[in-house]
Amino acid sequence: LCFLVYLRTFIYPFFTRGRPFPLQLLFFGTLFCIYNGFLQGYYLIYCAEYPNDWCTDIRFTSGLFLFLLGMGINIHSDLLLRQLRKPGEVTYKIPQGGLFTYVSGANYFGEIVEWFGFAIATWSLPAFAFAFFTLCCIGPRAYHHHRYYLKTFTDYPKSRKALIPFVF
């Protein structure tokens, strides 16, 4: 969890191309990640109680699978997005490949799957609250990106959905 927070907060912004990344956004993102990480960690260390066989429980194994799947989708989608522009370019381009074949917000979809997987694996209210918060915050962003792409690019694939493949 700490690695992902570190990756998203400190590493990813320096690999993006195009417009400069606002320092204020980095600061508030860092603050939010520290607070959320504290809440998740505090709950898991001091409040949660798991049976000895929790690692074989279907909730843990399916949640871990979803978490790893979502993380893989998220990292792969971020890689595809970073490769869209050459250094110094600021124009938008149509993302291609991976889950971008099916949805405009493949990176958002991956992150949502990732955090719902974490919530299922930990079976904790704070994790479910964070997963729901993630869905509520970046779900609309995926929808707005999708509308922007449809309006901006005449050759944008009409079969692509906004966030959930084949559904929405």
C-alpha positions in Angstrom: 0.0 0.0 0.0 2.8 2.4 0.9 4.6 1.6 -2.3 1.5 2.5 -4.4 1.0 5.7 -2.5 4.6 6.6 -3.0 4.5 5.7 -6.7 1.3 7.7 -7.4 2.3 10.7 -5.4 6.1 11.1 -6.1 7.0 9.1 -9.1 4.1 9.3 -11.6 3.9 13.1 -11.8 7.6 13.3 -12.9 7.0 10.9 -15.8 4.0 12.6 -17.3 4.6 14.7 -20.4 2.9 17.9 -21.5 1.9 20.6 -19.1 3.7 21.1 -15.8 2.3 19.3 -12.8 0.9 21.8 -10.3 2.9 21.8 -7.0 -0.3 22.5 -5.0 -1.9 19.4 -6.4 1.2 17.4 -5.4 1.0 18.8 -1.9 -2.7 18.0 -1.4 -2.3 14.6 -3.0 0.5 13.8 -0.6 -1.5 15.1 2.4 -4.5 13.0 1.4 -2.4 9.9 0.9 -0.7 10.3 4.3 -4.0 10.7 6.0 -5.7 7.8 4.2 -2.6 5.6 4.7 -2.7 6.4 8.4 -6.4 5.5 8.6 -6.0 2.3 6.7 -2.9 1.2 8.6 -4.3 2.2 12.0 -7.4 0.1 11.4 -5.5 -2.9 10.1 -3.0 -2.8 13.0 -5.1 -1.9 16.0 -8.8 -2.7 15.1 -9.0 -5.5 12.7 -9.0 -9.1 13.9 -8.5 -11.9 11.4 -8.7 -15.7 12.0 -5.5 -17.7 11.5 -6.8 -19.1 8.2 -7.7 -15.7 6.8 -5.1 -16.0 4.0 -7.1 -19.0 2.6 -10.5 -17.3 3.0 -12.3 -16.6 -0.3 -12.7 -12.9 0.6 -8.9 -12.5 1.0 -7.9 -14.5 -2.1 -10.5 -13.0 -4.4 -9.7 -9.5 -3.0 -6.0 -10.1 -3.5 -6.6 -11.3 -7.1 -8.8 -8.2 -7.9 -6.2 -5.9 -6.2 -3.3 -7.3 -8.3 -5.5 -7.3 -11.5 -6.4 -3.7 -10.9 -2.9 -2.7 -10.1 -1.7 -4.3 -13.4 -4.4 -2.5 -15.4 -3.6 0.8 -13.7 0.2 0.5 -14.2 -0.1 -0.7 -17.8 -2.7 2.1 -18.6 -0.4 4.8 -17.1 2.4 3.5 -19.2 0.3 3.8 -22.4 -0.7 7.3 -21.4 2.8 8.4 -20.7 3.9 7.2 -24.2 1.2 9.2 -26.0 3.2 12.4 -26.1 6.8 13.2 -27.1 8.7 15.5 -24.7 7.4 19.0 -25.0 4.1 18.1 -26.6 0.9 19.3 -24.9 -1.8 18.2 -27.3 -4.2 15.5 -26.5 -4.1 12.2 -28.4 -6.4 9.2 -28.4 -5.1 6.4 -26.1 -4.8 3.0 -27.8 -4.1 -0.5 -26.6 -4.8 -2.4 -23.4 -8.2 -1.7 -21.9 -8.2 1.6 -23.8 -9.6 -0.5 -26.6 -12.8 -0.8 -24.6 -12.9 2.2 -22.2 -11.7 5.8 -22.2 -10.7 5.6 -18.5 -8.7 2.4 -18.4 -6.4 3.8 -15.8 -9.4 4.9 -13.7 -11.0 1.5 -14.1 -7.8 -0.2 -12.9 -7.6 2.0 -9.9 -11.2 1.4 -8.9 -10.8 -2.4 -9.3 -7.5 -2.2 -7.3 -9.1 -0.5 -4.3 -12.3 -2.6 -4.2 -10.0 -5.6 -4.3 -8.1 -4.2 -1.3 -11.4 -3.6 0.5 -12.5 -7.2 -0.1 -9.2 -8.6 0.9 -9.1 -6.6 4.2 -12.9 -6.8 4.7 -12.7 -3.5 6.5 -15.1 -0.5 6.6 -12.3 2.1 6.1 -11.1 0.3 3.0 -14.6 0.0 1.6 -15.1 3.7 2.3 -11.9 4.6 0.4 -12.9 2.3 -2.5 -16.3 4.0 -2.7 -14.6 7.5 -2.4 -12.3 6.5 -5.3 -15.3 5.4 -7.4 -17.1 8.7 -6.7 -14.1 10.8 -7.4 -12.6 9.3 -10.5 -15.7 7.7 -12.0 -17.1 11.1 -13.1 -13.6 12.1 -14.3 -13.6 9.1 -16.6 -17.1 10.1 -17.9 -16.0 13.7 -18.5 -12.8 12.5 -20.3 -15.0 10.2 -22.5 -17.3 13.1 -23.4 -14.3 15.3 -24.2 -12.7 12.7 -26.4 -16.0 12.1 -28.3 -16.4 15.9 -28.8 -12.8 16.6 -29.7 -11.9 13.6 -32.0 -14.1 12.8 -34.9 -12.3 9.5 -35.4 -12.8 8.5 -31.7 -14.1 4.9 -31.4 -17.9 5.1 -30.8 -18.0 1.6 -29.3 -15.7 2.7 -26.4 -17.4 3.1 -23.1 -16.4 5.6 -20.4 -15.3 3.5 -17.5 -16.7 -0.1 -17.4 -16.0 -2.3 -20.4 -19.1 -3.0 -22.5 -21.4 -1.4 -19.8 -20.8 2.3 -19.1 
